[in-house]
Amino acid sequence: MINDLMEDFGYDSSRFEIAWVSSAEPDKFAAAVTKMTNRIKQLGPINSQDAELA
C-alpha cells in the first residue's frame, strides 16, 4: 500500500522497505541499513519538482 502511494505521488517505490529484524540480530540490522543506504545513494536526491502533487 505504501509503495502504491509513493508511486501515486511520483516517487520511486524502491525508496521504501520494511525489514523485520530482532534486537538479537545486530548483523541483520546492519546489513538492512547498509543495503537501504546504498540503494538511496544510487537513486540520488529526490527532486520535488519531478514528483506529482496530489
Sequence and secondary structure as in RCSB ss.txt:
>XXXX:A:sequence
MINDLMEDFGYDSSRFEIAWVSSAEPDKFAAAVTKMTNRIKQLGPINSQDAELA
>XXXX:A:secstr
 HHHHHHHTT  GGG       TT HHHHHHHHHHHHHHHHHH    TTTS   
